[in-house]
Amino acid sequence: MVAGDGALPAAVREDVLLLVSELVTNAVRQVGDDSGQSLRVDLRFWPRRVRVGVVDQRTRVRPVRARLQRDELGGHGLFLVDQIADRWGVSHTASGTCVWFEIEFAG
């Protein structure tokens, strides 16, 4: 797993964990309290890149990066993804929506 096995440099690992936390939180908020829904976190590693996708069962929902207000506690998820990740996007399949990001790092 990403959190402690040494597969990623420490700084990258911290960024990945932060962004995964933000995307999972967004997905849970979007799905609401429908206990029949699920989500999945996909990880893919390359020698100098990691890609993470958070997949939920929403179909055709396009996450939108909110305009941040100075004193708001929430709404920072996609802003952080946009600022930290090298690339990110949204893809849709028959089974749901995937918000993904990639972070590159020195090998």
N, CA, C and O atoms as a MOPAC input file, in Angstrom:
PM7 MOZYME 1SCF
protein

 N      0.84700 1    -1.18300 1     0.00000 1
 C      0.00000 1     0.00000 1     0.00000 1
 C      0.88400 1     1.23400 1     0.00000 1
 O      2.05400 1     1.16500 1     0.37500 1
 N      0.34400 1     2.33000 1    -0.40800 1
 C      1.06800 1     3.58600 1    -0.53600 1
 C      1.58900 1     4.09600 1     0.79500 1
 O      2.69300 1     4.63700 1     0.85500 1
 N      0.82900 1     3.93600 1     1.85200 1
 C      1.12200 1     4.63200 1     3.10000 1
 C      2.45300 1     4.29000 1     3.72200 1
 O      3.05400 1     5.16100 1     4.35200 1
 N      2.95300 1     3.07700 1     3.58600 1
 C      4.15500 1     2.80100 1     4.34100 1
 C      5.12700 1     1.81700 1     3.75700 1
 O      6.07500 1     1.43700 1     4.44400 1
 N      4.95000 1     1.38000 1     2.53300 1
 C      5.82500 1     0.32000 1     2.04700 1
 C      7.07400 1     0.82000 1     1.33100 1
 O      7.86900 1     0.00500 1     0.86400 1
 N      7.27400 1     2.12900 1     1.23000 1
 C      8.47900 1     2.66300 1     0.61400 1
 C      8.44600 1     2.70800 1    -0.90100 1
 O      9.46600 1     3.00700 1    -1.52200 1
 N      7.30700 1     2.42200 1    -1.51800 1
 C      7.21100 1     2.45000 1    -2.97300 1
 C      7.30300 1     3.87100 1    -3.52600 1
 O      7.65100 1     4.06400 1    -4.69100 1
 N      6.99700 1     4.84800 1    -2.70400 1
 C      7.02200 1     6.24900 1    -3.12200 1
 C      7.88200 1     7.05600 1    -2.16900 1
 O      7.96300 1     6.73800 1    -0.98300 1
 N      8.53000 1     8.10500 1    -2.68200 1
 C      9.23100 1     9.02300 1    -1.78000 1
 C      8.24700 1     9.62500 1    -0.77200 1
 O      7.06300 1     9.78400 1    -1.07000 1
 N      8.74000 1     9.95300 1     0.40700 1
 C      7.88000 1    10.42100 1     1.50400 1
 C      7.00700 1    11.61100 1     1.10500 1
 O      5.81300 1    11.62200 1     1.40400 1
 N      7.58000 1    12.60700 1     0.44000 1
 C      6.80100 1    13.79700 1     0.07100 1
 C      5.68500 1    13.44100 1    -0.91000 1
 O      4.57700 1    13.96800 1    -0.81400 1
 N      5.97800 1    12.55400 1    -1.84400 1
 C      4.96200 1    12.12000 1    -2.81000 1
 C      3.88000 1    11.32400 1    -2.09300 1
 O      2.69300 1    11.49900 1    -2.36500 1
 N      4.28500 1    10.46200 1    -1.19100 1
 C      3.34000 1     9.65200 1    -0.42300 1
 C      2.36400 1    10.55400 1     0.34100 1
 O      1.16300 1    10.28800 1     0.36800 1
 N      2.87900 1    11.61700 1     0.95900 1
 C      2.01500 1    12.55500 1     1.68600 1
 C      1.02600 1    13.23800 1     0.74900 1
 O     -0.14900 1    13.38300 1     1.08300 1
 N      1.50200 1    13.66100 1    -0.43100 1
 C      0.61000 1    14.29300 1    -1.40600 1
 C     -0.46600 1    13.32100 1    -1.87600 1
 O     -1.63800 1    13.68600 1    -1.97300 1
 N     -0.06700 1    12.07900 1    -2.17000 1
 C     -1.03000 1    11.07400 1    -2.62600 1
 C     -2.09300 1    10.83200 1    -1.55700 1
 O     -3.28500 1    10.80700 1    -1.86100 1
 N     -1.67000 1    10.65600 1    -0.32300 1
 C     -2.63100 1    10.41200 1     0.75700 1
 C     -3.58500 1    11.58900 1     0.94300 1
 O     -4.77800 1    11.38400 1     1.16900 1
 N     -3.07900 1    12.81500 1     0.85100 1
 C     -3.93700 1    13.99500 1     0.96700 1
 C     -4.97500 1    14.01700 1    -0.15100 1
 O     -6.16500 1    14.21100 1     0.10200 1
 N     -4.51900 1    13.81700 1    -1.39000 1
 C     -5.44000 1    13.90400 1    -2.52000 1
 C     -6.44500 1    12.75900 1    -2.52600 1
 O     -7.60800 1    12.96200 1    -2.87400 1
 N     -6.01300 1    11.55700 1    -2.14600 1
 C     -6.96000 1    10.44400 1    -2.03500 1
 C     -8.02400 1    10.77300 1    -0.99500 1
 O     -9.21100 1    10.54000 1    -1.22100 1
 N     -7.60600 1    11.30800 1     0.13100 1
 C     -8.55200 1    11.68400 1     1.18000 1
 C     -9.57200 1    12.69400 1     0.66300 1
 O    -10.76600 1    12.57500 1     0.93700 1
 N     -9.10100 1    13.67800 1    -0.08100 1
 C    -10.00400 1    14.70200 1    -0.61700 1
 C    -10.98400 1    14.10400 1    -1.62000 1
 O    -12.17500 1    14.41400 1    -1.57800 1
 N    -10.49600 1    13.24800 1    -2.52700 1
 C    -11.38000 1    12.68000 1    -3.54300 1
 C    -12.37700 1    11.69100 1    -2.95000 1
 O    -13.53400 1    11.65000 1    -3.37000 1
 N    -11.94000 1    10.89900 1    -1.98300 1
 C    -12.87400 1     9.98000 1    -1.32400 1
 C    -13.94300 1    10.77400 1    -0.57500 1
 O    -15.12200 1    10.42200 1    -0.61800 1
 N    -13.53800 1    11.83600 1     0.10600 1
 C    -14.50900 1    12.68800 1     0.80100 1
 C    -15.51800 1    13.26200 1    -0.18100 1
 O    -16.71900 1    13.25500 1     0.08800 1
 N    -15.03900 1    13.75900 1    -1.32100 1
 C    -15.94900 1    14.29200 1    -2.33800 1
 C    -16.93200 1    13.22300 1    -2.80900 1
 O    -18.13000 1    13.48200 1    -2.92700 1
 N    -16.42100 1    12.02500 1    -3.07800 1
 C    -17.28100 1    10.94600 1    -3.57000 1
 C    -18.33900 1    10.57700 1    -2.53700 1
 O    -19.50700 1    10.39000 1    -2.88100 1
 N    -17.94000 1    10.47200 1    -1.28800 1
 C    -18.89100 1    10.12300 1    -0.22600 1
 C    -19.95700 1    11.20500 1    -0.09800 1
 O    -21.13600 1    10.89700 1     0.07900 1
 N    -19.55700 1    12.45000 1    -0.18400 1
 C    -20.53300 1    13.55000 1    -0.09000 1
 C    -21.49800 1    13.52900 1    -1.26700 1
 O    -22.68800 1    13.79400 1    -1.09800 1
 N    -20.99800 1    13.21700 1    -2.45300 1
 C    -21.85500 1    13.19300 1    -3.63500 1
 C    -22.83900 1    12.03400 1    -3.60600 1
 O    -23.99900 1    12.18500 1    -3.98900 1
 N    -22.37600 1    10.88400 1    -3.15200 1
 C    -23.24400 1     9.71100 1    -3.10400 1
 C    -24.28900 1     9.87700 1    -2.01500 1
 O    -25.40700 1     9.37900 1    -2.14700 1
 N    -23.93900 1    10.56900 1    -0.94600 1
 C    -24.86300 1    10.77800 1     0.15800 1
 C    -24.93200 1     9.56200 1     1.05000 1
 O    -23.97200 1     8.79800 1     1.15800 1
 N    -26.06700 1     9.38900 1     1.68400 1
 C    -26.18200 1     8.29400 1     2.64400 1
 C    -26.88200 1     7.06900 1     2.06100 1
 O    -27.46000 1     6.27400 1     2.80300 1
 N    -26.83500 1     6.91400 1     0.75400 1
 C    -27.40400 1     5.72500 1     0.12000 1
 C    -26.46800 1     4.55000 1     0.37500 1
 O    -25.41400 1     4.44100 1    -0.25100 1
 N    -26.84900 1     3.68900 1     1.27800 1
 C    -25.95800 1     2.60100 1     1.68500 1
 C    -25.72800 1     1.57400 1     0.58400 1
 O    -24.85800 1     0.71500 1     0.72400 1
 N    -26.48100 1     1.64200 1    -0.50200 1
 C    -26.28000 1     0.70600 1    -1.60000 1
 C    -25.15500 1     1.11000 1    -2.53300 1
 O    -24.83000 1     0.36400 1    -3.45700 1
 N    -24.55900 1     2.25800 1    -2.32000 1
 C    -23.49300 1     2.75300 1    -3.18400 1
 C    -22.13300 1     2.31100 1    -2.66300 1
 O    -21.95900 1     2.06800 1    -1.46800 1
 N    -21.18100 1     2.21000 1    -3.56600 1
 C    -19.81800 1     1.86900 1    -3.15900 1
 C    -18.83900 1     2.72100 1    -3.94600 1
 O    -19.20600 1     3.36800 1    -4.92700 1
 N    -17.59800 1     2.71200 1    -3.50800 1
 C    -16.53900 1     3.36900 1    -4.26100 1
 C    -15.29600 1     2.50800 1    -4.21400 1
 O    -15.16300 1     1.61300 1    -3.37900 1
 N    -14.38800 1     2.80100 1    -5.13100 1
 C    -13.15800 1     2.02000 1    -5.26400 1
 C    -12.00100 1     2.98700 1    -5.48900 1
 O    -12.15300 1     4.00100 1    -6.17100 1
 N    -10.85800 1     2.67000 1    -4.91900 1
 C     -9.64200 1     3.44600 1    -5.14800 1
 C     -8.68600 1     2.56200 1    -5.93700 1
 O     -8.32000 1     1.47500 1    -5.48900 1
 N     -8.28400 1     3.03300 1    -7.11300 1
 C     -7.34500 1     2.30700 1    -7.96900 1
 C     -5.98800 1     2.98900 1    -7.92300 1
 O     -5.90500 1     4.21400 1    -8.01600 1
 N     -4.92700 1     2.20900 1    -7.78100 1
 C     -3.55400 1     2.72500 1    -7.78700 1
 C     -2.77600 1     2.05000 1    -8.90000 1
 O     -2.86300 1     0.83500 1    -9.08100 1
 N     -2.01900 1     2.83600 1    -9.64300 1
 C     -1.11200 1     2.28600 1   -10.65600 1
 C      0.23400 1     2.96200 1   -10.49200 1
 O      0.31600 1     4.17800 1   -10.32200 1
 N      1.27800 1     2.16900 1   -10.54300 1
 C      2.63400 1     2.68000 1   -10.36900 1
 C      3.44300 1     2.47900 1   -11.63700 1
 O      3.32200 1     1.45500 1   -12.30900 1
 N      4.26300 1     3.45500 1   -11.95500 1
 C      5.29600 1     3.36800 1   -12.97100 1
 C      6.59400 1     3.76700 1   -12.27800 1
 O      6.55900 1     4.21800 1   -11.13300 1
 N      7.72700 1     3.61500 1   -12.93500 1
 C      8.99000 1     3.95500 1   -12.25300 1
 C      9.05700 1     5.38700 1   -11.72200 1
 O      9.70200 1     5.62300 1   -10.70100 1
 N      8.41300 1     6.34400 1   -12.38300 1
 C      8.49900 1     7.74100 1   -11.93100 1
 C      7.14000 1     8.43200 1   -11.87100 1
 O      7.05000 1     9.65700 1   -11.94900 1
 N      6.09800 1     7.63900 1   -11.73300 1
 C      4.75700 1     8.22800 1   -11.75500 1
 C      3.79600 1     7.31300 1   -11.01000 1
 O      3.92600 1     6.08900 1   -11.04700 1
 N      2.83600 1     7.92400 1   -10.33800 1
 C      1.74700 1     7.18500 1    -9.69800 1
 C      0.43600 1     7.79400 1   -10.18200 1
 O      0.30600 1     9.01100 1   -10.31600 1
 N     -0.52100 1     6.92500 1   -10.43800 1
 C     -1.85700 1     7.37000 1   -10.84900 1
 C     -2.87300 1     6.77200 1    -9.88400 1
 O     -2.84100 1     5.57600 1    -9.59200 1
 N     -3.76400 1     7.60800 1    -9.39900 1
 C     -4.80100 1     7.17500 1    -8.47100 1
 C     -6.15200 1     7.58600 1    -9.04900 1
 O     -6.32300 1     8.71000 1    -9.52300 1
 N     -7.09200 1     6.67300 1    -9.00400 1
 C     -8.45800 1     6.96800 1    -9.41900 1
 C     -9.42600 1     6.61200 1    -8.31200 1
 O     -9.31400 1     5.55200 1    -7.69500 1
 N    -10.37300 1     7.49100 1    -8.06100 1
 C    -11.44600 1     7.20600 1    -7.11200 1
 C    -12.71500 1     7.04600 1    -7.94700 1
 O    -13.18700 1     7.98800 1    -8.58200 1
 N    -13.24600 1     5.83800 1    -7.92600 1
 C    -14.39000 1     5.47900 1    -8.76200 1
 C    -15.61200 1     5.29300 1    -7.87600 1
 O    -15.57800 1     4.54400 1    -6.89900 1
 N    -16.69600 1     5.98700 1    -8.23000 1
 C    -17.94800 1     5.77000 1    -7.51000 1
 C    -19.04100 1     5.43100 1    -8.50700 1
 O    -18.81000 1     5.46200 1    -9.71500 1
 N    -20.20000 1     5.11500 1    -8.02600 1
 C    -21.27100 1     4.62600 1    -8.88100 1
 C    -22.14000 1     5.72200 1    -9.47900 1
 O    -23.16900 1     5.43200 1   -10.09000 1
 N    -21.74400 1     6.96000 1    -9.31200 1
 C    -22.49100 1     8.03600 1    -9.96600 1
 C    -22.24700 1     7.91700 1   -11.46500 1
 O    -21.14800 1     7.55000 1   -11.88200 1
 N    -23.23100 1     8.21300 1   -12.26200 1
 C    -23.04000 1     8.18600 1   -13.70400 1
 C    -23.20300 1     9.59100 1   -14.26000 1
 O    -24.15600 1    10.30200 1   -13.94000 1
 N    -22.27600 1     9.96100 1   -15.07700 1
 C    -22.31300 1    11.23700 1   -15.79500 1
 C    -22.36100 1    12.46400 1   -14.90400 1
 O    -22.90700 1    13.49600 1   -15.29500 1
 N    -21.80400 1    12.36200 1   -13.72700 1
 C    -21.69000 1    13.53200 1   -12.86000 1
 C    -20.30600 1    14.11100 1   -13.07000 1
 O    -19.31100 1    13.39800 1   -12.93200 1
 N    -20.22400 1    15.37200 1   -13.39600 1
 C    -18.93700 1    16.01800 1   -13.63300 1
 C    -18.58700 1    16.84900 1   -12.40800 1
 O    -19.23400 1    17.86500 1   -12.15200 1
 N    -17.56600 1    16.43500 1   -11.63700 1
 C    -17.14400 1    17.24600 1   -10.49200 1
 C    -16.67400 1    18.62100 1   -10.95400 1
 O    -16.04300 1    18.75300 1   -12.00300 1
 N    -16.97900 1    19.61500 1   -10.18200 1
 C    -16.62200 1    20.98900 1   -10.51600 1
 C    -15.76900 1    21.56100 1    -9.39800 1
 O    -16.08800 1    21.42800 1    -8.21600 1
 N    -14.67700 1    22.20100 1    -9.79600 1
 C    -13.82900 1    22.85700 1    -8.80200 1
 C    -14.53300 1    24.11900 1    -8.32300 1
 O    -14.80300 1    25.02600 1    -9.11000 1
 N    -14.82500 1    24.17000 1    -7.04600 1
 C    -15.56400 1    25.29900 1    -6.47100 1
 C    -14.67700 1    26.53500 1    -6.36500 1
 O    -13.45600 1    26.44100 1    -6.23700 1
 N    -15.32300 1    27.68500 1    -6.42200 1
 C    -14.60300 1    28.92600 1    -6.11700 1
 C    -14.43500 1    28.98700 1    -4.61000 1
 O    -15.40000 1    28.87100 1    -3.85500 1
 N    -13.22200 1    29.16800 1    -4.19500 1
 C    -12.94900 1    29.16800 1    -2.76200 1
 C    -13.27900 1    30.51600 1    -2.15100 1
 O    -12.93500 1    31.56800 1    -2.68900 1
 N    -13.94400 1    30.45900 1    -1.03100 1
 C    -14.19800 1    31.65000 1    -0.24100 1
 C    -13.19400 1    31.65900 1     0.90200 1
 O    -12.83800 1    30.60500 1     1.43000 1
 N    -12.75600 1    32.79600 1     1.26700 1
 C    -11.66900 1    32.95400 1     2.23500 1
 C    -11.87100 1    32.16100 1     3.52600 1
 O    -10.93200 1    31.52400 1     4.00200 1
 N    -13.05800 1    32.18600 1     4.09400 1
 C    -13.28000 1    31.57700 1     5.40700 1
 C    -13.98600 1    30.22600 1     5.36100 1
 O    -14.35600 1    29.69800 1     6.41000 1
 N    -14.18100 1    29.65700 1     4.18000 1
 C    -14.87300 1    28.37400 1     4.09700 1
 C    -13.96200 1    27.23700 1     4.51600 1
 O    -12.77200 1    27.22300 1     4.20000 1
 N    -14.54000 1    26.28200 1     5.23400 1
 C    -13.77100 1    25.12000 1     5.66300 1
 C    -13.74000 1    24.04200 1     4.59300 1
 O    -12.76300 1    23.29600 1     4.52500 1
 N    -14.75000 1    23.92500 1     3.76700 1
 C    -14.82100 1    22.87900 1     2.75600 1
 C    -14.61700 1    23.43500 1     1.36200 1
 O    -14.38900 1    24.63100 1     1.18000 1
 N    -14.70200 1    22.54700 1     0.37500 1
 C    -14.61700 1    22.96400 1    -1.01400 1
 C    -13.21600 1    23.04800 1    -1.57600 1
 O    -13.01200 1    23.62000 1    -2.64600 1
 N    -12.24200 1    22.48500 1    -0.87000 1
 C    -10.85800 1    22.59200 1    -1.31400 1
 C    -10.35700 1    21.37300 1    -2.08200 1
 O     -9.23800 1    21.39500 1    -2.59500 1
 N    -11.15600 1    20.31000 1    -2.17300 1
 C    -10.69100 1    19.04900 1    -2.73400 1
 C    -10.10600 1    19.15400 1    -4.12800 1
 O     -8.93100 1    18.84800 1    -4.32800 1
 N    -10.90800 1    19.58100 1    -5.10000 1
 C    -10.40800 1    19.66200 1    -6.46800 1
 C     -9.40700 1    20.79300 1    -6.64100 1
 O     -8.54000 1    20.72400 1    -7.51200 1
 N     -9.51400 1    21.82500 1    -5.83100 1
 C     -8.49600 1    22.87800 1    -5.85700 1
 C     -7.13900 1    22.28500 1    -5.50300 1
 O     -6.14700 1    22.54900 1    -6.18200 1
 N     -7.09100 1    21.48100 1    -4.43600 1
 C     -5.82900 1    20.84600 1    -4.03500 1
 C     -5.33300 1    19.88200 1    -5.10400 1
 O     -4.14100 1    19.84900 1    -5.40900 1
 N     -6.24000 1    19.09900 1    -5.67300 1
 C     -5.84500 1    18.18000 1    -6.74600 1
 C     -5.22700 1    18.97000 1    -7.89200 1
 O     -4.18100 1    18.58900 1    -8.41700 1
 N     -5.86300 1    20.05900 1    -8.28000 1
 C     -5.37200 1    20.88200 1    -9.38200 1
 C     -4.00300 1    21.48700 1    -9.07800 1
 O     -3.16800 1    21.60600 1    -9.97500 1
 N     -3.76700 1    21.86600 1    -7.83700 1
 C     -2.50800 1    22.50400 1    -7.45700 1
 C     -1.36600 1    21.50700 1    -7.27400 1
 O     -0.21500 1    21.83600 1    -7.56500 1
 N     -1.66000 1    20.30100 1    -6.80000 1
 C     -0.61000 1    19.34600 1    -6.44200 1
 C     -0.31800 1    18.35100 1    -7.55900 1
 O      0.84500 1    18.04700 1    -7.82500 1
 N     -1.34800 1    17.84300 1    -8.20900 1
 C     -1.16400 1    16.79900 1    -9.22500 1
 C     -0.55300 1    17.37500 1   -10.49700 1
 O     -0.75500 1    18.54300 1   -10.82900 1
 N      0.19500 1    16.53400 1   -11.19800 1
 C      0.72800 1    16.93800 1   -12.50200 1
 C     -0.35500 1    16.89300 1   -13.57500 1
 O     -0.35700 1    17.69700 1   -14.50600 1
 N     -1.26500 1    15.95000 1   -13.43200 1
 C     -2.39600 1    15.81200 1   -14.33800 1
 C     -3.57300 1    15.27000 1   -13.53400 1
 O     -3.39400 1    14.54100 1   -12.55800 1
 N     -4.77300 1    15.63700 1   -13.96100 1
 C     -5.96400 1    15.04400 1   -13.36200 1
 C     -7.11500 1    15.17400 1   -14.33500 1
 O     -7.07000 1    15.96700 1   -15.27600 1
 N     -8.14800 1    14.38200 1   -14.09400 1
 C     -9.30000 1    14.44700 1   -14.97000 1
 C    -10.43900 1    13.60100 1   -14.44200 1
 O    -10.39400 1    13.05400 1   -13.34000 1
 N    -11.46200 1    13.51800 1   -15.28000 1
 C    -12.66300 1    12.76400 1   -14.94200 1
 C    -12.99100 1    11.87500 1   -16.12500 1
 O    -12.96300 1    12.32400 1   -17.27100 1
 N    -13.30300 1    10.61200 1   -15.85500 1
 C    -13.76000 1     9.71500 1   -16.91100 1
 C    -15.04800 1     9.04200 1   -16.45400 1
 O    -15.28400 1     8.85600 1   -15.26000 1
 N    -15.86700 1     8.68500 1   -17.42600 1
 C    -17.15500 1     8.06100 1   -17.12900 1
 C    -17.21000 1     6.69600 1   -17.79000 1
 O    -16.76300 1     6.52200 1   -18.92400 1
 N    -17.75800 1     5.73800 1   -17.07700 1
 C    -17.98900 1     4.40300 1   -17.61700 1
 C    -19.42300 1     4.01200 1   -17.27900 1
 O    -20.13600 1     4.74400 1   -16.59200 1
 N    -19.82400 1     2.87100 1   -17.76300 1
 C    -21.16800 1     2.38200 1   -17.44800 1
 C    -21.33300 1     2.14700 1   -15.95300 1
 O    -22.44600 1     2.20800 1   -15.43000 1
 N    -20.22400 1     1.87800 1   -15.26500 1
 C    -20.31200 1     1.57400 1   -13.83400 1
 C    -20.15100 1     2.79500 1   -12.93600 1
 O    -20.31300 1     2.68200 1   -11.72100 1
 N    -19.83500 1     3.96400 1   -13.50200 1
 C    -19.72600 1     5.13200 1   -12.64600 1
 C    -18.77400 1     6.19500 1   -13.14300 1
 O    -18.44300 1     6.25900 1   -14.32700 1
 N    -18.34200 1     7.02700 1   -12.21300 1
 C    -17.47000 1     8.16100 1   -12.49000 1
 C    -16.13500 1     7.95800 1   -11.79100 1
 O    -16.08600 1     7.55700 1   -10.62900 1
 N    -15.05400 1     8.23800 1   -12.51100 1
 C    -13.70700 1     8.13600 1   -11.94500 1
 C    -13.05100 1     9.50800 1   -11.99500 1
 O    -12.91200 1    10.10000 1   -13.06500 1
 N    -12.65300 1    10.00500 1   -10.84100 1
 C    -11.82000 1    11.20600 1   -10.77700 1
 C    -10.41900 1    10.69500 1   -10.48600 1
 O    -10.20000 1     9.99500 1    -9.49800 1
 N     -9.47100 1    11.04600 1   -11.34800 1
 C     -8.12000 1    10.50800 1   -11.24000 1
 C     -7.09700 1    11.63400 1   -11.21600 1
 O     -7.36600 1    12.75500 1   -11.64700 1
 N     -5.90100 1    11.29900 1   -10.69400 1
 C     -4.78000 1    12.23300 1   -10.74600 1
 C     -3.48900 1    11.44700 1   -10.91300 1
 O     -3.41100 1    10.26400 1   -10.58200 1
 N     -2.48200 1    12.13300 1   -11.43500 1
 C     -1.14300 1    11.57000 1   -11.56400 1
 C     -0.14000 1    12.52000 1   -10.93900 1
 O     -0.25000 1    13.73900 1   -11.06500 1
 N      0.83500 1    11.94100 1   -10.26600 1
 C      1.94900 1    12.69500 1    -9.70400 1
 C      3.23100 1    12.04000 1   -10.19100 1
 O      3.40400 1    10.82700 1   -10.07800 1
 N      4.12100 1    12.85200 1   -10.73000 1
 C      5.43000 1    12.36800 1   -11.16900 1
 C      6.45300 1    12.63800 1   -10.08000 1
 O      6.29800 1    13.56000 1    -9.27900 1
 N      7.49700 1    11.82500 1   -10.06000 1
 C      8.54500 1    11.99600 1    -9.05400 1
 C      9.85500 1    11.46200 1    -9.60500 1
 O      9.87100 1    10.68600 1   -10.56100 1
 N     10.95700 1    11.88600 1    -8.99100 1
 C     12.27900 1    11.41000 1    -9.40200 1
 C     12.43500 1     9.96100 1    -8.96600 1
 O     12.03900 1     9.58400 1    -7.86300 1
 N     13.02000 1     9.15500 1    -9.84900 1
 C     13.20400 1     7.72700 1    -9.54800 1
 C     14.32300 1     7.54300 1    -8.62500 1
 O     14.63500 1     6.41200 1    -8.25200 1

